[in-house]
């Protein structure tokens, strides 16, 4: 008789454990995560020339994210940028190369600071020696297939920047 009373408890324990495992495995992945490829034809740069290509890879974790950005700029130079940040608005160092030569970052910035507005909207500023160069707002489409980045401010040469870049999820 005692054995029968234990079976339901054991059965419920298995059901609860399975339900918890399913809940953890089905947690929504951030729409920001993944690989995004620049659609040059849908993008606009001022001043030009526009980037020739770009691939951004973001891995979102519980603590923040890692960004790896590769491309070819308007002058035909290969670019590579990396950083690890949180969405807390605090400065994160940027490292990068242009045509294999190490520089702080291809944008001329030495730090970036990110904020998450909501699951589909992000904003970041790039700075050089403590001064904000530009602000970029990223809006991810609700279907998660595209993101539009609007950048305003100045570039490292002091020129006014007003860019709209469209990226597609790969």
N, C-alpha and C positions, 0 to 999 in steps of 0.2 A: 504494500500500500504506500509506503514512503517513497518508493521508486517512482510511482506514477506522479506524485506531487513534484518531484524534481524535474521531470521531463518538460512540463510547460515552462518552468523557469529557465531551463537551459535553452529551450526553443525560442523564447522571447529574447534571451541574450544574443542568440545568433541573429535573429531578425534585426535587433537594434544595431549590432555591429555591422551588419550588411548595409543597413540604411545609412549609417554614418560614413561608410566607405564610399557609397554611391554619392552622397552629398559632397564629399571632399573632391571626388573625381569629376564632378559636373560643375564645379565652381566656374563662373564665367571668366574667360581669359580677357584681359584688357584689350579693347579694340585698337589700342595704340601699339601693342606688341606685334612683332612680325617684320617682314621685309617689305619695304615700300620703294617703288621705282618711279622716278621722275618722268612725267609726260611733258616733254619739251614743247610740243605743239599747243598744249592747253595752258602753258605758263607764259608769264610776261615779266620782263626785267627792265628796270629803269634805275640806274643806267645799265646799258648793255656792255658787252655782249652777253647773251644768256648762257647758262651752263649747257654743255653738250649732252651730259648724262649725269645721273645720280641714283645711287641705291643707298637707302638708309635702313639699317637693321636695329630694332629695339627689342630688348628683352626686359620686360617688366617683372620685378620681384616684389615681395612684400615690403621691402625697405626702399625701393626706388627703381632705377632702371640703368641699363648699360646701352649706350648708343655707339654704333660703328657706322660711319658714313664714308662712302667711296664715290668718286665721280670724276668727271672731266670738266674743268671750268671753261669759261668763255674764251680763254687764251689757248685752249687745247692742252693744258697741263693736268696731269693726274693728281687727284687730291685724296687724302685719307685723314679722317678725324675720329678720335675716340674720347669718350668720357663716361664716367659713372656718376649719376646724380640721384638726388631725391626730389620729389615734387614739393619742396618746402621754401623755394625762393632764395635759398642760400647758394653762394658761389661754389662752383665746381671747376677744377682745372681742366683745360682742354689740351690735348696733344694732337699733333698732326704732321702731315708731310705734304709738300707740293713737289711733284716730280721726284719723289724720294728724298728730298731735302727736309730735315726736321725743322719745324717752326712751331710756335705755340698752337696755331690752327690756321687752316686755309683762309678763314675770314679775316685774319689779322688779330682776332680776339685772343685773350689769354684765359678767360673764365666764361662760364655760362651759368645762368640761374633759372631753374624751371619752376613753374606752378601748374598744378592741375586744377582747372576750373570745374570740370565735371568729367564723366567718362569719355566724352566726345570732344572736349575743348581743353587745350593746353596753351600755355604762354611761356615764352622764355626771352630773356635778354642776354645779349653777348656784350662783354665788357673788355676794354683794353686799359690796363693800368688804373682800374677802378672807375673809369668813365663808361657809361652806357653808350655803345655804338648803335645798336638797333634792338627793336622789339619784334618778335614774331609770334603771331597767334595762329594756332593750328586748330582747324575744325574738321573732325572726321565725320563723314556722312553716316547717317543712322544705319545704312546697310553695311557699313564697315569696309566698303570697297575703295573709297577715295578719301584723301585728305587734302585740304586746301590750306596753304601756308601764306599768310600775308605778313610781309616784313616791311617795316618803316624805320627810318633813322638815317644813320651815316655809315659808310663803309670805312675801311682803314685809311683810305686816301682822302677822307673828308667829304666825299660826294654824297648828295642826298640819295637815299635808296627808297624805292617804292616797288617791291616785287610781289608777285603772286605766283606761287609755284603749286602745281597740282601733282600729287603722287597717287599711284595706284597700288593696292595691296597685291602682293605676289603669292 
